[in-house]
Amino acid sequence: MKNPNTNNSDERLYNKNFLEACRNAVDGIVYCASTQTNIRKQLLLGTIVMILSLFYDFTTAEFLCLTFAVFFVIFAEMCNTAIETIVDLLVDVYHPKAKIAKDVGAGAVVLSAINAIIVAYFLFFRETEIINLGHSIFTEMIGSPSHLAFVGIILTIIAVLVAKSGTKIKEISSGVKSKFIPSGQSALAFALLTAIGINAQDPLIFVLALTLSILVAGNRMHDTRTLAETVFGAFMGVLIVLLVYGLTLFKIG
């Protein structure tokens, strides 16, 4: 039942369903990536770290620690952005408590960055690896299928965010809505399909995964994406995963 005390603008504060909530969450991530220089830098560093992790024989626990550290920095930066936005919305003049709120948010980012540096140090520069770093990078490339799959999927997500944020930046600078935005859902679906196809090596599993991927792509075209945007996103997901797995072909004995 509609509340008579609410108006249309108030109703927009609530998500109609789970899909709309997810869409709004993605919009928030894209907004941060397109407007916050620090988040773009963190996405770049995260990409570099994920690629470097392919050259080290990390255990599952070590890789999870590394992944958590990368995403925790981005999470803290997004929380800081949200705090700053709310403070700027409510306070248009200098206020000591507004400064405290912003400083605390910035402090959270610093702590998360320190945590990431500590994790990276103990994972990448442990034991004698700091001396033999150059040799380690080229000789310790791992062959764990699950590791490669997760790195490929994470890099696909980062690539989608970069593509969408780049489009958003152009829209903001030019004032013209872009006509071409790669489909992130198609990219992720076909990245998963490629990883499943390489690892499962079972025709039935591959066909089932392919069917789901095609359904996702078809759904995107039915909603808002064109055929070109959907196909481009799908090829982007496939290519990134294939490149990640292709790195193992260059192992040096």
Salt bridges, closest charged atoms under 4 A:
GLU11 OE2 - LYS2 NZ 3.98
GLU62 OE2 - ARG126 NH1 2.55
ASP88 OD1 - LYS102 NZ 2.75
ASP103 OD2 - LYS99 NZ 2.64
GLU129 OE2 - ARG126 NE 3.67
ASP223 OD2 - ARG220 NH1 3.36
ASP223 OD1 - HIS222 ND1 3.74
